[in-house]
Amino acid sequence: ISITTMDEEYDVIVLGTGLKECILSGLLSVDGLKVLHMDRNDYYGGESSSLNLTQLWKRFRGSDTPQENLGAIREYNVDMIPKFIMANGTLVQTLIHTNVTKYLNFKAVDGSFVYKKGKIYKVPATDVEALKSPLMGLFEKRRARKFFIYVQDYDEKDPKSHEGLDLSKVTAREIISKYGLEDDTIDFIGHALALHNDDDYLDQPAIDFVMRIKLYAESLARFQGGSPYIYPLYGLGELPQAFARLSAVYGGTYMLNKPECKVEFDSSGKAIGVTSAGETAKCKKVVCDPSYLSDKVKKVGKVARAVCIMSHPIPDTNDAHSVQIILPQKQLGRKSDMYLFCCSYAHNVAPKGKYIAFVSAEAETDNPEEELKPGIELLGPIDEIFYHSYDTYVPTNQQEEDNCFISGSYDATTHFESTVADVLEMYTKITGKTLDLSVDLSAASAAAEN
């Protein structure tokens, strides 16, 4: 890298190539801002990278080498932050808005399941599945059907569809009680459809709850598959690289393997540049993950995760090659949900016949082996298992005072909705404008099917 690159002035310097940072550098480059993107690592993805078997072993086992029977090392792409993508959600809209879809290939996820009283059940994907589902008894199905029809017909702009309820004032609990739904049904709707990871939503305005269920239903309808999720071939490590390519197309500059990366401040505490290896690049704003400005973030929790390599699909999932299972907090006596995520050779993340399963949760104890047991017990025989946990951080700084925009750590959820919400909020803080994602979703479907 020539000295001149470092001597230039940039609108924004982005530190770290995690998914959030790469989406932002892509969006900001498309907006015409001059972006320099640096990472202390020599690979893309930061916390959200995908590892092959050698990298996985190096990270968790030190010097050992993987056994022969696990198959080709290079055919593994193991996500460190496993998440599926809601087919109609904000991440897909962002991919289409920026045309990043041309760098990626997606495939639908086979199924979404929910845990109830020790067993797992498929979340119904069609009316026929709903009628047959053992998740609810016959009378409860009728009540639930009325609730779903209300949600389906609900249109913010059409007061006739509101049935006299103002969802910005009425709580989710009040709407649910109107339909007389049982606790287990509420668990399944609130956690497996609306994807709330604890029960706080019950006492908040119902509009968010209802819109989340609508999103789930629209995403299901999109591919007529068994779930509302899609996932890229070769794993999530493809996403940061795709946004990095986008940024480069629009003139963004990338530098990997840059040691230190120290943010420089002026006397009033505003970020004015970044120094690496004795050279400083000037900038107006800095965007980074929590590890680059550790004095401007606070720890808010911890995620515990088990990474498992298996030679079979998760039992009782209809032999699904890719699947999400949500274990609602109440069913386990926890404060927040536990998540299972499984993908396989069908998405090119493992050699033929191999499956990779993850069990994730917001850590509530210091013993991940014990805490994740309810999820691990659902997996059947395991070839290899690795445990890891990481602290999660949120920024504590005032952006307008220091011009530093710091992303929050990745949570335990197995879908991207919270991740993208953070990115879009940061985009608005950095640029002062809202990203307009009202895209033509029929074009989107075509893109995803190619």
C-alpha positions as CSV (number, residue, x, y, z in Angstrom):
1,I,0.0,0.0,0.0
2,S,1.5,3.3,-1.0
3,I,2.0,6.1,1.4
4,T,-0.3,8.3,-0.8
5,T,-3.4,6.1,0.1
6,M,-2.8,6.7,3.7
7,D,-2.2,10.4,3.2
8,E,-5.5,11.1,1.6
9,E,-8.5,12.3,3.4
10,Y,-11.6,10.1,3.6
11,D,-15.2,10.8,4.5
12,V,-15.4,7.6,6.5
13,I,-12.8,5.1,7.7
14,V,-14.4,1.7,8.5
15,L,-12.5,-0.6,10.9
16,G,-13.2,-4.3,10.9
17,T,-14.7,-6.3,8.1
18,G,-17.6,-7.9,10.0
19,L,-20.9,-8.1,8.2
20,K,-22.3,-4.9,9.8
21,E,-19.2,-2.9,8.8
22,C,-19.2,-4.3,5.3
23,I,-22.8,-3.6,4.7
24,L,-22.2,0.0,5.9
25,S,-19.1,0.5,3.8
26,G,-21.1,-0.7,0.7
27,L,-24.0,1.6,1.4
28,L,-21.8,4.6,2.1
29,S,-19.7,4.0,-1.1
30,V,-22.9,3.7,-3.2
31,D,-23.9,7.1,-1.7
32,G,-20.7,8.6,-3.1
33,L,-18.8,8.9,0.1
34,K,-15.1,8.3,0.0
35,V,-14.5,5.2,2.1
36,L,-11.3,3.5,3.4
37,H,-11.9,0.1,5.0
38,M,-9.2,-1.5,7.2
39,D,-9.0,-4.7,9.2
40,R,-6.2,-5.9,11.5
41,N,-7.0,-9.5,10.3
42,D,-5.9,-11.0,7.0
43,Y,-9.3,-12.3,6.3
44,Y,-12.8,-10.9,5.8
45,G,-15.7,-11.2,8.3
46,G,-14.2,-10.4,11.7
47,E,-16.4,-12.0,14.3
48,S,-18.8,-13.1,11.6
49,S,-16.4,-15.1,9.4
50,S,-16.8,-18.6,8.2
51,L,-14.0,-21.1,9.0
52,N,-12.7,-24.1,7.2
53,L,-11.8,-27.2,9.2
54,T,-8.2,-26.2,9.7
55,Q,-9.1,-22.8,10.9
56,L,-11.8,-24.2,13.2
57,W,-9.3,-26.6,14.8
58,K,-6.7,-23.8,15.2
59,R,-9.3,-21.6,16.9
60,F,-10.6,-24.3,19.3
61,R,-8.1,-27.1,19.6
62,G,-4.8,-25.3,19.1
63,S,-2.3,-27.5,17.3
64,D,-4.3,-30.7,16.8
65,T,-5.3,-31.6,13.2
66,P,-8.8,-32.7,12.2
67,Q,-9.4,-36.4,11.8
68,E,-9.5,-37.9,8.3
69,N,-13.0,-39.2,8.6
70,L,-14.5,-35.7,8.6
71,G,-13.8,-35.4,4.9
72,A,-12.3,-32.6,2.8
73,I,-11.0,-29.7,5.0
74,R,-11.8,-27.1,2.3
75,E,-15.4,-28.1,1.9
76,Y,-16.2,-26.8,5.3
77,N,-17.5,-23.2,5.8
78,V,-18.4,-23.0,9.5
79,D,-20.1,-19.7,10.5
80,M,-19.0,-18.2,13.7
81,I,-22.3,-16.2,13.9
82,P,-24.8,-18.6,12.4
83,K,-28.0,-16.8,11.1
84,F,-30.6,-17.5,8.5
85,I,-32.0,-14.7,6.3
86,M,-35.8,-13.9,6.4
87,A,-36.8,-14.1,2.7
88,N,-38.8,-10.9,2.8
89,G,-36.8,-9.2,5.5
90,T,-34.6,-6.1,5.6
91,L,-31.4,-7.9,4.7
92,V,-32.8,-9.2,1.4
93,Q,-34.2,-5.7,0.7
94,T,-30.7,-4.3,1.3
95,L,-29.1,-6.9,-0.9
96,I,-31.5,-6.0,-3.7
97,H,-31.3,-2.3,-3.2
98,T,-27.5,-2.5,-3.7
99,N,-27.6,-5.2,-6.3
100,V,-25.3,-7.3,-4.2
101,T,-27.5,-10.3,-5.1
102,K,-25.4,-10.8,-8.2
103,Y,-22.4,-11.9,-6.1
104,L,-24.4,-14.5,-4.1
105,N,-26.5,-17.6,-4.5
106,F,-29.2,-18.4,-2.0
107,K,-31.2,-21.5,-1.3
108,A,-34.3,-21.9,0.8
109,V,-34.1,-23.4,4.3
110,D,-36.1,-26.6,4.7
111,G,-37.9,-26.0,7.9
112,S,-38.5,-24.0,11.1
113,F,-39.4,-25.8,14.2
114,V,-40.4,-25.0,17.8
115,Y,-39.8,-26.8,21.0
116,K,-42.7,-27.7,23.3
117,K,-42.7,-29.8,26.4
118,G,-39.6,-31.7,25.4
119,K,-40.5,-32.3,21.8
120,I,-39.9,-30.4,18.6
121,Y,-42.7,-29.6,16.1
122,K,-42.6,-28.1,12.7
123,V,-43.9,-24.5,12.5
124,P,-46.7,-25.0,10.0
125,A,-45.9,-23.5,6.6
126,T,-49.3,-23.9,5.0
127,D,-53.0,-24.1,6.0
128,V,-52.9,-27.9,5.4
129,E,-49.8,-28.2,7.7
130,A,-51.6,-26.0,10.3
131,L,-54.7,-28.2,10.3
132,K,-52.6,-31.4,10.7
133,S,-50.1,-29.9,13.2
134,P,-50.1,-31.5,16.7
135,L,-48.9,-28.2,18.1
136,M,-52.5,-27.3,19.0
137,G,-55.8,-29.0,19.7
138,L,-58.8,-28.6,17.3
139,F,-60.5,-25.7,19.2
140,E,-57.3,-23.9,19.7
141,K,-56.7,-24.1,16.0
142,R,-60.0,-22.4,15.3
143,R,-59.1,-19.6,17.7
144,A,-55.6,-19.3,16.3
145,R,-57.0,-19.2,12.7
146,K,-59.2,-16.2,13.6
147,F,-56.1,-14.5,15.1
148,F,-54.1,-15.2,11.9
149,I,-56.8,-13.9,9.7
150,Y,-56.9,-10.7,11.7
151,V,-53.1,-10.3,11.3
152,Q,-53.2,-11.2,7.6
153,D,-55.9,-8.6,6.9
154,Y,-54.4,-5.9,9.1
155,D,-53.3,-2.9,7.1
156,E,-51.8,0.1,8.8
157,K,-53.4,2.4,6.2
158,D,-56.9,0.9,6.3
159,P,-58.8,1.6,9.6
160,K,-61.5,-0.9,8.6
161,S,-59.0,-3.7,9.2
162,H,-58.1,-2.5,12.7
163,E,-61.3,-3.9,14.3
164,G,-61.4,-0.8,16.5
165,L,-58.0,-1.4,18.0
166,D,-55.1,1.1,17.9
167,L,-52.1,-1.2,17.8
168,S,-49.7,1.7,18.8
169,K,-51.6,1.8,22.2
170,V,-52.9,-1.8,22.7
171,T,-50.3,-4.3,24.0
172,A,-49.6,-7.6,22.4
173,R,-51.0,-9.3,25.5
174,E,-54.3,-7.5,25.1
175,I,-54.6,-8.6,21.4
176,I,-53.8,-12.2,22.2
177,S,-56.3,-12.3,25.1
178,K,-59.0,-11.0,22.7
179,Y,-58.6,-14.3,20.8
180,G,-58.3,-16.4,24.0
181,L,-55.1,-18.2,23.0
182,E,-53.4,-20.7,25.3
183,D,-50.0,-20.1,26.8
184,D,-48.2,-22.7,24.6
185,T,-49.8,-21.1,21.5
186,I,-48.6,-17.7,22.6
187,D,-45.1,-19.1,23.1
188,F,-45.1,-20.5,19.6
189,I,-46.5,-17.3,17.9
190,G,-44.4,-14.9,20.0
191,H,-41.1,-16.7,19.7
192,A,-41.2,-18.9,16.5
193,L,-43.1,-16.5,14.3
194,A,-42.7,-13.0,15.7
195,L,-39.1,-14.0,16.8
196,H,-39.1,-12.2,20.1
197,N,-36.4,-13.7,22.2
198,D,-38.1,-13.1,25.6
199,D,-41.5,-12.2,26.8
200,D,-41.1,-8.4,27.3
201,Y,-42.9,-7.8,24.0
202,L,-46.2,-8.9,25.7
203,D,-46.5,-5.6,27.5
204,Q,-45.3,-3.4,24.6
205,P,-47.5,-1.9,21.8
206,A,-48.8,-4.7,19.6
207,I,-47.9,-3.1,16.3
208,D,-44.4,-4.5,16.2
209,F,-45.6,-8.0,17.2
210,V,-48.3,-8.0,14.4
211,M,-45.9,-6.6,11.8
212,R,-43.3,-9.3,12.6
213,I,-45.9,-12.1,12.1
214,K,-46.9,-10.5,8.8
215,L,-43.2,-10.4,7.8
216,Y,-43.0,-14.1,8.7
217,A,-46.0,-14.9,6.6
218,E,-44.9,-12.9,3.6
219,S,-41.4,-14.5,3.7
220,L,-43.1,-18.0,3.8
221,A,-45.1,-17.1,0.7
222,R,-42.1,-15.9,-1.2
223,F,-40.6,-19.3,-2.1
224,Q,-43.5,-21.6,-1.1
225,G,-40.8,-23.5,0.8
226,G,-41.0,-25.2,4.2
227,S,-39.7,-22.1,6.0
228,P,-39.5,-18.3,5.6
229,Y,-35.6,-18.4,5.6
230,I,-32.9,-18.5,2.9
231,Y,-29.2,-19.0,3.3
232,P,-26.3,-18.4,1.0
233,L,-24.4,-21.2,-0.6
234,Y,-20.9,-21.5,1.0
235,G,-22.1,-19.9,4.2
236,L,-22.3,-16.4,5.6
237,G,-18.7,-15.6,5.0
238,E,-19.9,-14.8,1.5
239,L,-21.9,-11.8,2.7
240,P,-19.2,-9.5,4.0
241,Q,-17.1,-10.2,0.9
242,A,-20.0,-9.4,-1.4
243,F,-20.5,-6.0,0.2
244,A,-16.8,-5.4,0.1
245,R,-16.9,-6.0,-3.6
246,L,-19.8,-3.5,-3.9
247,S,-17.8,-0.9,-2.0
248,A,-14.8,-1.5,-4.2
249,V,-16.9,-1.1,-7.4
250,Y,-17.9,2.4,-6.0
251,G,-14.4,3.4,-5.3
252,G,-14.0,2.2,-1.7
253,T,-10.4,1.2,-0.7
254,Y,-9.7,-2.0,1.2
255,M,-6.7,-2.8,3.4
256,L,-6.5,-6.1,5.2
257,N,-3.8,-7.2,7.7
258,K,-3.3,-3.6,9.0
259,P,-1.9,-3.9,12.6
260,E,-3.0,-1.7,15.5
261,C,-5.5,0.6,13.6
262,K,-5.6,3.3,16.3
263,V,-8.2,6.0,16.1
264,E,-6.8,9.5,16.4
265,F,-8.8,12.3,18.1
266,D,-8.4,16.1,18.1
267,S,-8.3,18.2,21.3
268,S,-12.1,18.4,21.4
269,G,-12.4,14.6,21.3
270,K,-13.5,14.3,17.7
271,A,-12.2,11.4,15.6
272,I,-9.9,12.8,12.8
273,G,-8.1,9.8,11.5
274,V,-6.7,6.3,11.9
275,T,-3.0,5.4,12.4
276,S,-1.6,2.0,11.4
277,A,2.1,1.1,11.2
278,G,3.2,4.7,11.6
279,E,1.0,6.1,8.8
280,T,-2.2,8.1,9.4
281,A,-5.2,8.4,7.2
282,K,-7.4,11.4,7.9
283,C,-11.2,11.2,8.0
284,K,-14.4,12.9,9.1
285,K,-16.1,9.9,10.7
286,V,-15.0,6.4,12.0
287,V,-17.2,3.3,11.8
288,C,-16.1,0.2,13.6
289,D,-17.0,-2.9,15.7
290,P,-16.6,-2.7,19.5
291,S,-13.1,-4.2,19.5
292,Y,-11.6,-1.1,17.9
293,L,-12.8,1.4,20.5
294,S,-13.1,-0.7,23.6
295,D,-13.2,2.4,25.9
296,K,-16.5,3.6,24.2
297,V,-18.6,0.5,24.7
298,K,-20.0,-1.4,27.7
299,K,-20.5,-5.2,28.1
300,V,-24.2,-6.1,28.2
301,G,-24.2,-9.9,28.1
302,K,-22.6,-13.0,26.8
303,V,-23.5,-15.5,24.1
304,A,-22.8,-19.2,24.7
305,R,-22.6,-21.5,21.6
306,A,-21.8,-25.1,20.7
307,V,-20.6,-25.9,17.2
308,C,-21.2,-29.6,16.3
309,I,-20.2,-31.6,13.3
310,M,-22.6,-34.6,12.6
311,S,-23.1,-37.3,10.0
312,H,-27.0,-37.1,10.1
313,P,-29.8,-34.5,10.1
314,I,-31.3,-33.4,13.5
315,P,-33.8,-36.2,14.5
316,D,-37.6,-35.5,14.1
317,T,-37.0,-32.7,11.5
318,N,-38.2,-34.8,8.4
319,D,-34.5,-35.2,7.5
320,A,-34.1,-31.5,6.9
321,H,-30.8,-30.5,5.5
322,S,-31.2,-27.0,6.9
323,V,-33.3,-26.1,9.8
324,Q,-33.9,-23.6,12.7
325,I,-35.4,-24.8,16.0
326,I,-36.4,-22.2,18.6
327,L,-36.7,-23.3,22.2
328,P,-38.9,-20.6,23.9
329,Q,-37.5,-19.4,27.3
330,K,-40.6,-20.6,29.2
331,Q,-40.3,-24.1,28.0
332,L,-36.8,-24.3,29.5
333,G,-37.3,-22.1,32.6
334,R,-34.9,-19.5,31.1
335,K,-34.9,-15.7,30.8
336,S,-34.4,-15.8,27.0
337,D,-34.7,-18.3,24.1
338,M,-32.3,-21.0,23.0
339,Y,-31.7,-21.5,19.3
340,L,-30.7,-24.5,17.1
341,F,-29.3,-23.9,13.6
342,C,-28.4,-26.7,11.3
343,C,-27.0,-26.6,7.7
344,S,-25.2,-29.2,5.6
345,Y,-23.6,-30.1,2.3
346,A,-26.9,-29.0,0.7
347,H,-25.7,-25.4,1.2
348,N,-22.0,-26.2,0.4
349,V,-20.9,-25.7,4.0
350,A,-19.7,-29.2,4.6
351,P,-18.6,-32.3,2.6
352,K,-21.4,-34.7,1.4
353,G,-23.1,-36.5,4.2
354,K,-22.0,-34.0,6.9
355,Y,-24.1,-31.6,8.9
356,I,-23.1,-28.6,11.0
357,A,-25.3,-27.8,14.0
358,F,-25.1,-24.9,16.4
359,V,-26.8,-24.4,19.7
360,S,-26.8,-20.7,20.8
361,A,-28.2,-18.8,23.8
362,E,-27.7,-15.6,25.7
363,A,-25.6,-17.1,28.6
364,E,-27.3,-17.0,31.9
365,T,-24.6,-19.1,33.7
366,D,-20.9,-19.6,33.5
367,N,-21.2,-23.2,32.3
368,P,-22.0,-23.4,28.6
369,E,-21.9,-27.2,28.5
370,E,-24.6,-27.5,31.1
371,E,-26.6,-24.5,29.9
372,L,-26.8,-25.6,26.3
373,K,-27.6,-29.2,27.2
374,P,-31.4,-29.0,26.3
375,G,-30.5,-28.1,22.8
376,I,-27.6,-30.5,22.4
377,E,-29.8,-33.4,23.6
378,L,-32.0,-32.9,20.5
379,L,-29.1,-33.4,18.1
380,G,-28.5,-37.2,18.4
381,P,-24.9,-38.6,17.9
382,I,-22.2,-35.9,17.4
383,D,-18.8,-36.4,15.7
384,E,-17.2,-33.3,17.1
385,I,-18.3,-30.5,19.4
386,F,-16.7,-27.2,20.2
387,Y,-17.9,-24.8,22.9
388,H,-17.3,-21.1,22.8
389,S,-18.7,-17.9,24.3
390,Y,-18.1,-14.3,23.7
391,D,-19.1,-11.1,25.5
392,T,-21.6,-8.7,23.8
393,Y,-21.1,-5.0,23.8
394,V,-23.1,-1.9,22.9
395,P,-21.7,1.6,22.3
396,T,-21.9,4.2,25.1
397,N,-20.5,7.2,23.2
398,Q,-22.3,10.3,21.9
399,Q,-21.7,10.1,18.1
400,E,-22.3,13.8,17.6
401,E,-19.5,14.6,20.0
402,D,-16.8,12.2,18.8
403,N,-17.9,11.2,15.2
404,C,-17.5,7.5,16.1
405,F,-20.2,5.0,15.0
406,I,-19.8,1.7,16.7
407,S,-21.9,-1.4,15.9
408,G,-23.3,-3.6,18.7
409,S,-22.1,-7.2,19.0
410,Y,-24.0,-10.0,17.3
411,D,-26.7,-11.6,19.5
412,A,-27.7,-15.3,19.9
413,T,-30.6,-15.2,17.5
414,T,-30.4,-17.5,14.4
415,H,-31.9,-14.9,12.0
416,F,-30.7,-11.5,10.8
417,E,-33.5,-9.1,11.7
418,S,-31.8,-7.5,14.8
419,T,-28.4,-7.3,12.9
420,V,-29.9,-5.3,10.0
421,A,-31.9,-3.1,12.3
422,D,-28.7,-2.0,13.9
423,V,-27.0,-1.4,10.5
424,L,-29.9,0.8,9.2
425,E,-30.0,2.8,12.5
426,M,-26.2,3.4,12.2
427,Y,-26.6,4.4,8.5
428,T,-29.2,7.0,9.5
429,K,-26.9,8.4,12.3
430,I,-23.9,8.5,9.9
431,T,-25.7,10.1,6.9
432,G,-28.6,11.9,8.5
433,K,-31.0,10.1,6.1
434,T,-33.1,7.0,6.1
435,L,-32.3,4.2,3.6
436,D,-35.3,3.8,1.3
437,L,-35.8,0.0,0.9
438,S,-39.2,0.1,-0.8
439,V,-38.0,-2.1,-3.6
440,D,-39.8,-4.1,-6.1
441,L,-39.9,-7.5,-4.4
442,S,-41.0,-9.4,-7.5
443,A,-37.6,-8.5,-9.0
444,A,-36.2,-9.7,-5.7
445,S,-37.8,-13.1,-6.0
446,A,-36.5,-13.5,-9.5
447,A,-33.0,-12.6,-8.3
448,A,-33.1,-15.1,-5.5
449,E,-34.3,-17.9,-7.8
450,N,-31.5,-17.5,-10.4
